[in-house]
Amino acid sequence: MKNQKLLTFINKFKSSQQFAAKEVVVFLKNNTNAKIIEDFNRQQLAKGKDSNEKELGDYSELRTGQRLLAGKQVGFIDLNFTGEFYESIFVNSGLVTDKKPALFVGSSDSKFGDIIGDERFKDVLGLNQENRDKVGFMIAQHLQKELLRYYSV
């Protein structure tokens, strides 16, 4: 009987990495969690920073005039004139291998390809280190709870 319990534990332990990876994907696909991560990206952009904390630069004279007329800030590029680009930001996740989850931040509207394709803005979609740490902490809390449940069965 004791040997069976030990064998059961060992088998669970061997598959725990795959279990954890799948749980991370489920957690990231959760609509509430995805919205939080999307908002992290929007907040970075609203400060004029990309995922590497690099400033996006300044608006041209023409664009500055357009933004002033629209009542928008002109101190730095924030890529938010109509709000459509911000609203197009989405998060998706999946397994790269059976044991390695991945998070993808993208734009759901192809009309913003010129923004994303611009060398200056190539890193606007994604999380800076501070936000990656926040997401990592969220995942760790979730995994702790799920692994405790996984091993208690």
C-alpha positions in Angstrom: 0.0 0.0 0.0 2.8 2.4 0.9 4.6 1.6 -2.3 1.5 2.3 -4.3 1.2 5.8 -2.7 4.8 6.5 -3.5 4.4 5.3 -7.1 1.3 7.5 -7.5 3.2 10.5 -6.1 6.2 9.8 -8.4 4.0 9.6 -11.5 2.2 12.8 -10.5 5.6 14.5 -10.0 6.8 13.4 -13.4 3.8 14.9 -15.1 3.6 18.0 -12.9 5.6 20.2 -15.3 3.1 19.4 -18.1 0.2 20.0 -15.8 1.6 23.3 -14.7 2.2 24.4 -18.3 -1.4 23.6 -19.2 -2.6 25.5 -16.1 -0.6 28.6 -17.1 -2.3 28.6 -20.5 -5.7 28.2 -19.0 -5.0 31.0 -16.6 -3.7 33.3 -19.3 -6.7 32.5 -21.6 -9.1 33.4 -18.9 -10.9 36.6 -20.2 -10.4 38.5 -16.9 -6.7 37.7 -16.7 -6.2 38.5 -20.4 -7.9 41.9 -20.0 -5.6 42.7 -17.1 -2.5 41.9 -19.2 -3.9 43.9 -22.2 -4.4 46.8 -19.8 -0.7 46.5 -18.7 0.3 47.0 -22.3 -2.1 50.0 -22.8 -0.7 51.6 -19.6 2.8 51.4 -20.9 1.9 53.0 -24.2 0.0 55.7 -22.4 3.3 56.6 -20.8 5.0 56.7 -24.2 7.1 53.5 -23.6 7.5 50.2 -25.4 8.0 46.8 -23.9 11.7 47.5 -23.4 11.0 50.8 -21.6 12.2 52.7 -24.6 10.5 56.0 -25.3 8.5 56.1 -28.5 9.7 59.5 -29.4 8.1 62.8 -30.2 5.3 63.7 -32.6 6.1 65.6 -35.8 5.0 69.2 -36.2 2.1 68.2 -38.3 0.9 65.4 -36.0 1.4 67.7 -33.0 -0.9 70.2 -34.6 -3.5 67.5 -35.3 -3.3 66.3 -31.7 -3.6 69.7 -30.2 -6.7 70.4 -32.2 -8.2 67.1 -30.9 -7.3 68.0 -27.3 -4.7 65.2 -27.0 -1.4 65.3 -25.2 1.6 66.1 -27.3 4.6 65.6 -24.9 5.4 62.1 -26.3 4.1 59.5 -28.8 1.5 57.4 -27.1 -0.1 55.9 -30.3 -3.6 56.8 -29.0 -5.5 59.2 -31.2 -8.8 57.5 -31.7 -8.4 54.7 -29.2 -8.8 52.1 -31.9 -5.2 50.8 -31.7 -5.5 50.5 -27.9 -8.7 48.6 -28.2 -7.2 46.3 -30.8 -4.6 45.0 -28.3 -5.2 41.4 -27.3 -3.5 38.6 -25.4 -3.4 35.0 -26.4 -1.5 32.0 -25.0 -0.6 28.5 -25.9 1.9 25.8 -25.5 5.2 26.0 -27.5 5.9 22.4 -26.4 3.9 20.2 -24.1 5.8 21.8 -21.1 6.4 25.4 -22.2 3.6 28.0 -22.2 3.9 31.2 -24.2 2.1 34.5 -24.1 1.4 36.5 -27.2 0.4 40.2 -27.3 -1.0 41.4 -30.7 -3.3 43.7 -32.5 -6.6 42.3 -33.8 -6.9 44.9 -36.6 -4.6 44.5 -39.6 -5.0 48.2 -40.4 -2.4 48.8 -37.6 0.2 46.8 -39.5 2.0 50.0 -40.5 2.4 51.0 -36.8 3.7 47.6 -35.8 5.8 47.3 -38.9 7.6 50.6 -38.2 11.0 50.0 -36.8 10.4 52.7 -34.1 7.4 50.8 -32.8 8.4 47.2 -33.3 8.2 46.6 -29.5 5.0 48.4 -28.6 3.1 45.1 -28.2 4.4 43.2 -25.2 5.1 43.8 -21.5 7.9 45.6 -19.9 9.9 43.9 -17.1 7.7 45.3 -14.3 4.5 44.1 -15.9 6.1 40.7 -16.8 6.9 40.4 -13.1 3.3 41.2 -12.2 2.0 38.6 -14.6 4.5 36.1 -13.2 3.3 36.7 -9.7 -0.3 36.3 -10.8 0.7 33.0 -12.4 2.7 31.8 -9.4 -0.3 32.4 -7.0 -2.6 30.5 -9.4 -0.1 27.6 -9.8 0.5 27.3 -6.1 -3.2 26.8 -5.5 -3.6 24.4 -8.5 -0.5 22.3 -7.6 -1.7 21.9 -4.1 -5.0 20.7 -5.4 -3.2 18.4 -8.0 -1.1 16.7 -5.3 -3.8 16.4 -2.7 -6.0 14.2 -5.0 
